[in-house]
Amino acid sequence: MNPVFLVLPCFNEEEALPHFHRQLIQVLETVPDRDFHAVWVDDGSRDGTWEVIRALPDSPRIRHHGIRFVRNYGHQSAIQAGCEFVATHPAFTPDASVLMLDSDGQHPVTEIPRILHELEVSRHVQMLRTETEGVGRTKKSTSSLFYLVFRTFTGMDLPDGAADFRGLRGSVLLNYLRFNESGRFNRGLFHLAEPPFYLNYEAKARTHGVSKYTLVKMLRLAFTGITHFSNRPLILASFAATAFGFTVCIGYFLFEFYRLWNGRVFQPGWFTLMAWISMWGMILSFCMLLLSVYVGRIFDETKKRPIYLVQEKK
């Protein structure tokens, strides 16, 4: 059977990691005829996370690998590093199974057998969070709002609850690694690499430690996801400015003609001056709209995304 690789990002999880590791091993030992490679990525932890990773014991069917960052680069970079490690591993093949889940316990390891079973017929399995224990309405509402805005601006059908908890074939991983942009929003990139099959799950509350995903980090991820996947915000902002400029200019002309029609006397040169200012405002607004279109084209080109992705060949 083809090997299974697990990409496991960690950040200050010294307290939670031993408990998570025990749960993981218990589940993996129930899966027959598969060899596992757990790739732990320490995202610049400031506690003893790396020492815990180094002490994890191998077994005949489960081997542990570790990557340690020099500083905290973020969750998306940790996933990228783990995927690159997997793709260069000697046991990796395009038919290998690659799973990604957080090591804080909120992505239940009990879902691993179900993901592996679905990967026998699917190439990409995306886990959808239907409920999260211990999370209030505010976070749920802001999360739903983000996905709504993301779908509106990008045109990508990314459903609510699509977290970084997934399984995929090695060939899909190779497609993902062809995306060269440095601003990573992996939920969208994996969706581009292969449209997924969805499975629902319920996220568990953390049993140890506290969440490291602050409001600032969530907002930064949301901003990265929207701006790196669409130039529509730029186009819409320029279009709004252009439409406003045209509206003000035309409204001003109509207002002045109305005053002239009613016999109002103009200060000499005033109408000419304001007419030229309004005309130039319209022209400049239109030029900004054209400029934003071309800047959007440059934005798309600099990402160097592949022109096409092959699913299979005969």
N, C-alpha and C positions, 0 to 999 in steps of 0.2 A: 504493500500500500504506500501511497505517496505521503511524505512527512507533513506535519502540521506545525506551522510557525505562529507564535503568539507575540504580538508587539504590545508591550506593557509600559506606558509612560508613568513615571513616578516623580513627585516633587514633595519633599518633606513628609514622607510617609513612613518614617522609622517606626512609629507606633502601630500603624495599620498593616504594614507589610507582612510580618510573621503570620498574623491571622489570615490575611488574604492568601498567602502562599499555602497554608494548610488546606484551606478550602479548595484552592486550585488543584492541588495534587490529588485530593480525594476524588474530584470530578474526573480528572484526566485518567486516573487508574481504572475508571469504569468503562473507558472507551477502548475496545479491543483492537488489536492489529494496527495500531498507529504509533509512530514515533513522534515525540514532541520536542520542539526547540522554543524555549521561553526567552524572549529578547527583552530584557529590562533596560529602560532608558531613564537614567537619572538626570532630570532636567535642572541641574545645578542646585541640588538640595543643600541646605545649610545645617541639616541635622545628620544623624547617622544612617541615612538611607543607603548610601553606597556600601557601607560596611555590612549591612544586612544582606544586600545583593551579593556581595563577594562571598558571604558565608553560606549561601544556598547550596545544598548538596545535590549532585547529579544522581540519577538512577539509570538503569539500563535503557529505559524508554523515554526518560525526560532529562534533557540537558538544558542548563541555564547559561545564558550569555548576558554580558553587561556592557552598557555604553554610558559613559559619564561625561556630561557637558562641563565646560570650564565655568559657565555661569548659567543663569536661568534665561533660556531663549524662548520659552513658551511651549504650550502643549502641542501646537501644530508642528513646530520644528522637531519635537521629540518623536512624533509619529513618522515624520519624514525620515529622520535618522534611522529609526527602527526598520522602516521599509527598505531603505538602501542597504542596510546590513543583511536583511533577509535575501534580497535579490543577488547578493554576491556570495552567499553561503554555498559551499560545495554540494549540499544536499538539496538545494532549491531547484525546482523544475517548473515549467509553465502549468503543470497539473497539480502542484502543491497547494495546500490549503493555508491561507494566511488569515488569522483572526486578530482583531484589535479591540482592546477593552482597557478601561482605566483600572489602576491597581488600588483604588480606594474602597472597593467593595460595592460601589453603587451600580456597576454593571455586573449583574449576577453571573457567576461562573457556571451556575447550573444550566444556563442557556447554551453552553458550548456544544454539548451533544446534539441539540436541536439544530444549531447552525451547521455543524458538520454534516448532519443528515440532509439538510436542504442543499448544501453545496454539491451533493452527488448529482443533482439535476440542474442547479443554478450556478451561475458564475459569480454573482455578487449578491450577498444577503445583507440588507440594511435593517438594523434593529430600530423599531420605533417605540419611544417611551410614551406609554399611555398614562402613567401615573408615577409620581415621585413621592416617597414617604418623607414627611417632614418639611415639605416645600410649601410656602404660602401662596396666596392668590396673586400677589404682586409679581412674583417671579414668573408664575405661569402665564400671566397676562402679557408681561413684557416679552417673554419667549414667543408666544403666539403672534404678537405684533411684529417681532423681527421677521419671522417666517413669512408673514403676509407681505411686508415691505420687500423682502428679498424676492419673493415670487413675482411681485408687481414690477420691480425694476429689472430683473434679470430674465424673466420669462421661463425660468427653470422650475420644474415641478418638484420642489423640495418640501415635503410635508412637515407638519408640526411634529416635534419630538424626535427628529432625525439627528441623533447624537453621533459621536465618534465611536460607535459600538457596531462592528460589522465583521463579516467574513467574506473572503473572496478567493478566487483562483489565482494562481501565480501569473497567468497571462494577463489578468486584469491589473495586477500590481505593476507589471511591466508597462502597461498602457499609462497608468497613473504616473509613473516615474518619467514619462516623456514630457510632462508639463514642467517647464523650466522656471516659472515665475518664482520670485523670492517671497512675495506676499502670499502665504499659503492659507487657503480656506478649504481644508481637506474634505469637508462634507460636500462641497460643490465639485471639487476636482474628482473625487471618486465617482460622483454621479455622472460626470462627463466621460470618465474612463469606461463605464459600463452602467447602464440603467439597472437599478437594483430590484430584487424581490424583497418585499417587506414582511417582517415578522414583528409582532407586538411583544412588549415585555414591560414589567413594572420595575422601576428603579428603586433600589433599597436605600434606606437611610444609612448614613455612615455609622459604623459601630465604634470606630476609633478616630481620633484626630478631628480636625475641622476642615471645611472646604477651603481650598487655596484659590478658588476662582472668584475673585472680587468683582464688584460692580464695574470698576474701571476696566478690568480684563475682558469682561463680557461685552462692554460697549466697544472696546477696541476690536474684538473679534467680529462684532456685528458690522462695524464700519469697514473693516477689511473685506468681509464677505461681500458687501454690497458694492463697494467702489472697485474691487478687483474683478468683479464678474460682470460689470455693466458700465457703459459710459452714458447711460440714460440720465443719471443725476446731472451730469455736466450739460447735456443737451437740453434737458428740461429747464434748468436754471437760466441758460442763455435764451431759450425760447420765451420764458416768462419775462425776462428783462426786455427782450425785443418787443413782445406784445404790449408791455406796459409803455415803452417809449412811443410806439405807434399810436396807442390809445391817447396818451397825453398830447401828442402833437396834433392829431386830428381834432381832438376835443378843443384844444386851444384855438385852432383855425376857425372852427364853428362858432366858438364863443366870440371871437373878434368880429367875424362877419355879422353875427347877431347884433353886436354893439353898433357896427357901422350901419346896419339896416335901420336901427332905431335912432339914427342921427347923432350918435356920440362923436365927439371930436377927438382925434388922436394927436398925441404929441408927435411932432415931425420926426421921422426916423424910427419911432418905437416899433411900429408894426413890422417894418423891414428887418430890424435887428432880431426881434423875437422869431420871425419866420425863418431866418437863416439858422438861428440856434436850434429851433425845433427840427428843421430839415437835417442838420448835421447830426442831431441826436438820433433821428431815425436811421440815418445811414450808418452811424457807428454801431448802433444796436444790431443792425442786420449783419454788419461785418463781424461782430462778436459771435453771432450765431453761426456764421460760416466757419469762423476760426475754431469754435468749439467742436464742430463736426470733424474738422481735420485733426484737431488734438485728440479726439476720440479714436480716430484711425491710427494715430501714432501710438496711443495707449494700447490698442489691440495688437499692433505689430510687435511692440517691445516685449510682450509676454512670451513670444515665440512658441505658442501652443502648436501642437502638431496639426497638419492640415486634415488628417484623417486617422482613424484608429481601426485596426482590423480585428474582428471578432474571431474568425477562424478561416482556415484555408483548406482546400482539398487538393 
